[in-house]
Amino acid sequence: MTTVAYIANQFPSSIEPYVMDEISELRQRGVRVICCSGKRVRPNELGERERGFWNETRFFQPLTDTQLVRAVRRLGSQPQAYSLLLKPVLREFPAYPGRRIRSLGHTLMGAAMAEELAPVGIEHIHAHHGYFASWMAVVAARLLGIGFSFTLHGSDLLVRADLLAAKLRDCRFCVTVSDFNRKHILNSFPSTPASKIVVQRLGVDRVTRPIAPAAKPEPRRFSLLSVGRLHAVKNYPFLIHACAVLRDYGLDFLCWIVGEGPERPSLERLIVDLSLADRVQLLGHLPRTDLSSYYRYADLIALTSLSEGLPVALMEAMAHEKLVVAPAITGIPELVEHRRTGFLYKSGSLTDFVSTVRWILDHKASLGAVGRAAAENIAVNYDRQQNLRQFADQFLARIAQPESQYASSLLQQVQLPV
């Protein structure tokens, strides 16, 4: 039986169900998967499915005293490996001492991960997202002398690409979610073999039957819906300012924002400052069953992010035959074809966003074909089960190939004891 470790910064997570989906698909293929998480998750914040994964997950932050001692001992026993790991931390980071220190801490966490996984017979480590957990995976794989791979989405590639050159050198392969991302990786890191970078899109379930709409206090109001974590990268102040402009044009509408996160207090203040409390509502995190009702009821789903991979929220909206509007950035134009399967606007342009929304509102009665084309695009190209099968096929085929085809030249020069 093939045994692999799967790690993410924070696992399990209700907002990243695709990680659990991939693990479940591999297990259905007979793979033994050891679940790992960089950060410790509070079980009382999880749903039933996530709690099942939480019970089996190995957490590495914070490290116990015993884990720390064993991690230092393992690094000390393999000085050549430690030297190779230390070089990118010192050379490839911007000169920000705090980030370098954190990366040294993540190196210790990776060594602790190697120490804990060594007796289990791990053959390969996969990290989902390119954040600090992927560096832990690099460290653990290097110390164990096994293969490493990782998945890149959006901000982990375009905003916080910490130590990405080193990760791409060490990985056997890198999965990413869009053609845009693949081109960006190969252009930004030209020494990376093109054969290493695999495009594998995410997907959503098909909507097969009507779902009862959410209760709505004023049924005649045009409804906008936006779904995503309340984080700066989602750019919700832009959406709220756009709502103020739409109100000033005399439009009667309601805007729902679904999600939770650190930006909530500042967004609440902005809504009050712009006198939008009767039009913009922060609904917090909603269970997926309730969220489906809002998708079906909304007239328009809006995305205003500054950076994205290929947003699952847009896929879900399009599967419900909903009109969507999103910035023409990164891989989004691969998902949304302007005026055929949805609408694009110039990123950062409040004028373009508002004029696009007004045009949609004026022509809404004649845009049914756009919603139907959107749903067909999702059914053909972004079906969750189909894409999970493709992911598992690619993953298993690649980890079965000889390490020598993917190993970095540096790793080939060093024989590391386990």
C-alpha angles and dihedrals in degrees: 000000000000112000121202135169121226120200137178132173090255120011136211101028130171091213092056104049091151090076090058089044092056093048091049092049092051090049090053086057090056098261119144106226123194110203118219135177132195093211128041113247124213108239094210089067093057135089124234096272093047092049089057090057092041091060091062101035123111112222126204106184118107099024117219118234089255093051090049094051092048091047092053090047092052093049090048092052092055106044095163091056092045091051091053091048093048096054098069091045090056099035109031101045124086110253095272108131093200094058092045091051091050090051091053087053090051088051089058090048089052090051089051088051091052090050092052096044097044096086092047097067097240112188100184140008124215123190121199110218126010098256127111095301089064089058088051087053091051090051095046093046092048092050092046095044094234137121127281132198135168144191123235123201120167124298091032086063104029104032111021105025093158114176089348094145090057092046092051091049093052101040123098087212141347123220118207133178105231144031088241091060093048092052091046092052094048093045094046096042104032094173090066112104110242089225090067095063115080124186111216117164125211122234147198135223120268117254105237105170138023117273120214109259121245115258111267125196097211110030095187095060119104107245129216121189129193124183126195147093114297093247130135092249090062089063097215093164086067091055093047092050088049089054089054090053092047090051091050088054087060097251118153109219146134124225121202120194113195119196144065133239150117095299095065097099094050092045091050090053092048092051090053094044091053093044092239101132091114092052110032120056128184103212098182122216115340129195112253092250091057092042091056089058091054091048091055094046100045120094095209134015113212129199119188103170124150091214132015142163107211105315117233089199089065091047091052092049092048091048086060089054090248127155111248134194121196141157117273093242139125112336097342094100087059088062102033120047107197113255092351104068099002143323133285130199134191107273113251094011109123090183093055093045094049094045090049092051091047091050091050091049091050093049101033095117091061099044101082091110090060092057092047092049089050092054091048091051090053093047092052103037109018106041107145099218094044093049093045089055090050091049093051092047091053094042096050094043092052099046088049092059120092115278090230091072092063109020118114118250089245093054091050089058094056126065106201125198118229 
